[in-house]
Amino acid sequence: MGDTGTARRYREREPGLELMQDRPTATELLEALRVFREAGDADDKSARARFLVRVAANVAAIVERELESGPRLLQELLSSLAALLGHEITGQLDHAGQLELFDELSAELSGRIAGGDADGGPWRQAVLAYMRANVAARLVIDNPGYDAKERA
């Protein structure tokens, strides 16, 4: 299974803080918070300043959820993806190994979808169920109340 490239480059640049989510990474979010804090005017009480403080608080909450839930969600998605593709994960993988395997299996899934394997039949339904679970897992971190919100 080949390297997907992009994810590996970011992992090499920022080892240790990249968890489940793609972009921005936890490191990028923390850097943005630091820049915001350094550039901010503590005496500014404008509506825009209050809005930016709320945005910063939301970013901090995303990073916190990523650190708390990201590794568990990655393990769950990795297990599901391996099962979907008919692979067995043997042995213990460290976090970097899990991310690398997830990238490789995701590339394999993409290739199979592009090749028409998911155009119909029971495997299509399994792929759709996996994709829904993948999006739901990401939303647990990015927007935890999403599943409770009204759909239009």
Phi, psi and omega in degrees: 000133186273166179284135177281349173087290187300307182299320180296319179299316179293321179296320179293324181285328185228063181295145172097328183248356177277120181252232186281319189290155182282281183220146351288153179284167177301321179297316179296320178294317179295322177296318178297320177297318179298314180298316178301314182296317181292326183272346186287155176252109184300337181270353182286118181248017182292164178299320179297317180296319178296319177299313181297325176295320177295320177299314180299320178296321177295320177298315179300320179294322177297314179298318179299314179295323178299314180293323181283316190252339186307309182299319179295315180295322177299314180300316180297314180293322179298316179298316179296317181294317179299316179296317179303320183271359178080025179255152174246131177270117180249141179080172179267133176249138172287176185301316179298321178294322177297316179297318180296315179295320178301316178299315182295315180292324177297321177295320177297315178300315179302316179297319179292322177295313179298328179280358176095002182297335183255020182286341180190175175082185185294330180292327176301314180297322178294320178295315179298319179296318178297315181296320177298317179295323179297312179296317180299320179295320179292324180290334175304324181272310187285324186207076191299337179271003187303316185292341179268351183283151176294139177261139179278000000 
